[in-house]
Amino acid sequence: MKKKKIGVYICHCGGNISDYVDVEKVRQSVEGEDIVFIAKTTMFACSDTNQRDMVDDIKANDLDGVIVASCSPKLHQLTFRNVSIRADLNKYTYVHANIREQASWAHSDNIIGATEKAIHLVRAAIAKARYADALETNKIKVTKAVAVIGAGVAGMKAAISLAEKDTEVYLIERDPIVGGHVAELGSLFSTTETGADMIKRLSAELLKHKNITLMTNSEVIENKGSVGDISLKVRTSTSDSDKNLITEINAGSVLMATGFDFYTPEKGEFGYATSDNVITLPQFKRMIDTQFDKLTYNGKQIKNIAYIYCVGSRQTEGENTYCSRNCCTSTIHAAVTAKQKFADINNYHFNRGLRTYGKQEILYADSLRSGDIYLQSYEDGLPTVITEGKKTIVKINDILTNGREIEVEADLVVLVTGMVPRVDNTIGSLFKIPKGRDKFYNEVHMKLRPVETVIDGITIAGACQGPKNIAESVNSALSAATKSYSILSKGELETDPLVATIDPEKCTWCGACESACPFDAIVKVEKDGKTIAEINSTVCKGCGMCAPVCDPDAVNLIACSSKEIMSMIDALV
Amino acid sequence: MENPIKNISYDALVIGAGIAGGEAALNLANTGFKVLLVDKELSVGGKMIMLSKVFPTLDCSACITTPKVSEISRHPNITIFTGSEVGDIRKISDNEFTAKVTKHPRYVRVEDCTACQLCEKACPQNVRDQYQFGLIGRKAAFIPFSICSPKAAAIDIDNCTLCGACEKVCPTNCIDFTQEVEVLDLHVKTVVIATGFDMFDAKKMPRYGYGQYKNVITALQMERELAPTRPFNTILRPGDGKVPDKIAYVLCVGSRDASVDNPICSQICCMYSIKQAQLLMGALPMADVTIYYINIRSFGKGFEEFYQQAKGMGVNFVKGKIGRISEKEGGNLLLRYEDINQGKLQEAEHDMVILSTGVLPNKGIDKFFVNETLALDPFSFVGQSDMLASPAKTSIEGVFVAGTATGPMDIPDSILSAGAASSEAISYLIQQA
């Protein structure tokens, strides 16, 4: 075989890499390798200028492959594959070395070590490039339907938006009715419509679309296939549990809009479940929506209301370190509404710094003008709720009045409970959706791919991804709908040929690979009188779980062949 | 090249090629629609392409924008006009809008320019560089900035003396002073407004001394000092070129302040200031950084953790609004403020002050529309006709809005808002077809 000619491009990442890795030293260390024809450093490998230079280099020197040593391939693999295509090179002859996440960021305390590691990573990439074959992509036909899971405001809007784009939609909701948390809401900030009315309006719109199949009382119980061709089993409960319906549906993409739960305070947390007039914000909202003239709780008229903010959010000792984003505005809106609706209400807000961001600031200003009292503490001086006889007293050392101890005798204490991820994560596990540090579903990249997950074809929308208000949920739902639609709109999809293959000579069918496969891509077949394993290449993800369990070494991963991996290991150690 | 086409049509017109407009254009183009993307600047990428790193992940901003920009520039369904303005938009019927696009001459044939910078070197005229927010100068013949797209020179005709030096050195003869303003008639089926925002002009608060004290700069200027393509290659205070070691951030400059006619919160300043503080701690390990704030609004995904991380790194947070800044001999600055924790008035000396200026509407968009009214909200941002259920809809059917044109928002929210606007536009195009 003719010796390959490879180009190596080492990225500064504008300092992200070059502040800790001596990129010039990396370049010098690899330029002498036999197959390396060109070795260059570049400020931004992903920039238009460098991409153009790469194309020119490849064409002018008739290169057989390129290596880019930069950030994680999660970010720019596609970018550089496209560069290869533009240079008439097979895109699988490009090999990536991650010297940012794996070298400069991981070892920012050790410049020499980080450089050393980067050199090894690039050498390993060169070793792989030596054997990297040109490959052809697989083309699959795409089912032009989307399964939207969860019919809260995000799921409903996503379904309507997809239906408007002539796409078949299955809207699957666990509850008997649609609308989620928003359907429970009365008056909303920034509009005159109530939450319930808004859901009614969206329901009417849903029903207009013939291409939406609404399935309530329904849960997905089985998930098979992969992007473009996903088959789901949906169980619809009926009053007679023996007569539950099972429906099979096919979709090209799944859009998750499963929402959030409200935080439930621990017993005794700010008097919750131990004091008889301590309730949560959602309970309070229902109270003000359903009562008229006088606001009462347990038969007693309410005048002084104490709101304790950040209950279950911004915890210093607990898991929920994040801010729940919309509770400040939601609480002030409820407080202002209560004051307008009922006589003699005094609002006391025990907060940790108000976060009425953007135009919501106007609401905060309105509440201050109407005489609401704001008392603030930091995380180390949270307010306390004390019961003295029949009185409930909330105490705080208020930083806005120079740390003075202030007591409020409250008729009602409202705990401003934040948003938490769904406690029941059956559906998330079924689809293997990754979670972030905050335990909400995680996107691939907050800015580049904010509604996609690492599972191809599965998008996320609304508060299942993290706390959001209604408008923010809708924005993310419509974005996710657009992404799901763009997967389907071409009718055909290219998938990577990076899958496992079986050597029928070596395979003795022991079943080990079948049980190791997380995607059910391996089946037992009879071929030429021999029982062997066969890979369904449209389902196989190329994860490699089957390779190490195969005793006779019959499994080979395309683009991760033993030859490639062993030579990479040799270069690394 | 003179554009011979005087009458052009596309499916969608996207006004503004910042991160929101770019995202909206890409979504439309990826689903098969032809898009015209217009920006009045010489490069696409909007404000984001000028930034250093972005919160809360500290990815470098260029690493996110440049590949997007490159994808936009190369997309077969997207046509880009930079240095161009849209006006006279008329709705003829559902699915039919006309508009006029004015292409201002760049005096450089972009397709022939190799960005060799010889014209820059030859040009004798120095002016302040708007793309470095006035921190340094540039020539009248110039490449806007190192990662601009299209990467080509331009002639700043207002500051050009027509000496011809650039023309003489240009190896590809791409400088062309005969270019003229070109007005094109445009037919489109839908319009997406992504005209972004303006920053508050800190000179409107003379008590902070911006424009008067050299060591008081804006956060956008600090972005440039921190960016990989930074002008000084280190952090300097502009007064005397000294490396600062006691830096102050003043939050809510021009936000949450009725006295300057902007009562709303700008939503991004807390976070960009915390981000800059973290970057400064990395760049200048010996420096003290203090942030003077009213409330810290770290509300987004990973934001609160980012704020706590800054505290852990030693950034000093002081609750109190700065009343006045005065300059001492030698260029240091005296900040007078109410320290809320101490409950008294205090003074603190810093050697550099960064004003975290707020977000204002990019005014005048409503004037683009002639036969229908584009409603604005009380703060002059583009009004949202169904704010909660369809945030991208405006008062004109078929015209949608994306990103900060509707109000302050951070990058992730701008991208989601662009996703929503493009979704509405795609639905509109399909439904009306």
Interface residues (C-beta under 8 A of the other chain):
Chain A: H12 C13 G14 G15 N16 M43 F44 C46 S47 D48 T49 Q51 C71 L75 H76 T79 V153 K157 S161 E164 K165 D166 L188 S190 T191 E193 M198 R201 L202 R314 T321 Y322 C323 R325 G353 L354 R355 T356 Y357 G358 K359 Q360 E361 I362 A365 I399 L400 T401 N402 G403 G436 R437 D438 F440 M446 K447 L448 P450 V451 Q465 G466 I470 A471 E472 V474 N475 S476 A477 L478 S479 A480 A481 T482 K483 Y485 S486 S489 K490
Chain B: N27 N30 T31 G32 V54 T57 D59 C60 A62 C63 I64 T66 P67 K68 V69 S70 E71 S73 A115 S146 I147 S149 K151 A227 P228 T229 R256 P263 I264 C265 S266 Q267 N295 I296 R297 S298 F299 G300 K301 G302 F303 E304 E305 Q308 K319 I340 N341 Q342 G343 D377 F379 M387 L388 A389 S390 P391 A392 G407 P408 M409 I411 P412 D413 I415 L416 S417 A418 G419 A420 S422 S423 E424 I426 S427 I430 Q431
